[in-house]
């Protein structure tokens, strides 16, 4: 039987929801349904690893399934799908462990000639559709990225060795490097529930401060500089603010960045809070729509149409490029920095390199 995690099953659920409802509600900046605003779907395109390109042509009461030669291979009543959606959602909600089976969902997949939970990695979107452009009232091909908020909040940008930022420690030159490293390392999970933050506090208590040096991933640095040439410096400053407990939400950390003396003095910037907010929103949108730290990014959005969010009551909410400003505000107002685990790609440890002290901080962004 097929096994998948909640996010993968939720991706299938969003696909089935489109086939069943044929229109999805638009959401506002706070993930609430906007009354009388929805997106209407005409067809869904699926590149199945076994059955090849498959087209689902949506009609009010039935769905035609067409193969790569545009021949109708099946006709499925919409009621067959809609009658199973609640059971499938319950399977996903109650699923245990990192991956689990969902027999009702898998059975329906078979009826729909679908053999895989996820879109092929080469595909640019999780779900490719044709929708009605509500500005021109014409069909438009739109790819969507799918996120689920079913249990814990989803991660927008995953931490890894690619998201490490290196900082030089200043102000501690007169002290013995090994003793500093030992003092910082002595603060750990055995004596502190928030030892990453307590280590940062200790550095400041000793008279030290951090100066951004470099990113450990050239690939991710190139990606960030493609979004904005100063994005690594902006994010580095926000990481200092986060681990210094100046804020957690993107809004709080952009405020910290705006007031940063370091940024003003070092780069002679006179940007306003709105300027920084605009730039950080571009980073969030890129993360939501296809950019990944570990892969080269060509600047193209994986999902040209927008973003589908599967929420806890079974609704699937839609953000589309048609309302990009709302989507960006949703991301900005609902994401936070967090301190990821350090089991892989450890961080917040003092290192001595060529006579200088350095320390790494790790970036992860999650929905709040």
Secondary structure, 3 states (H helix, E strand, C coil): CCCECHHHHHHHHHHHHHHHHCEEEEECCCCCEEEEEEEEEEEEEEEECCCEEEEEEECCCEEEEECCCCCEEEEEEHHHHHHHHHHHHHHHHHCCCCCECCHHHHHHHHHCCCCCCCCCCCCCCCEEEEEEECCCCEEEEEEEEEEECCCCCCEEECCCHHHEEEEEEECCCCCCHHHHHHHHHCCCCCCCCCHHHHHHHHHHHCCCEEEEEEECCHHHHHHHHHHCCCHHHHHHHHHHHHHCCCCCEHHHHHHHHHCCHHHHHHHCCCCCHHHHHHHHHHHHHHHHCCCCCCCCCCCCCCCCCEEEEECCCCCEEEEEHHHHHHHHHHHHHCEEECCCCCCCCCCCCCEEECCEEEEEEECCEEEC
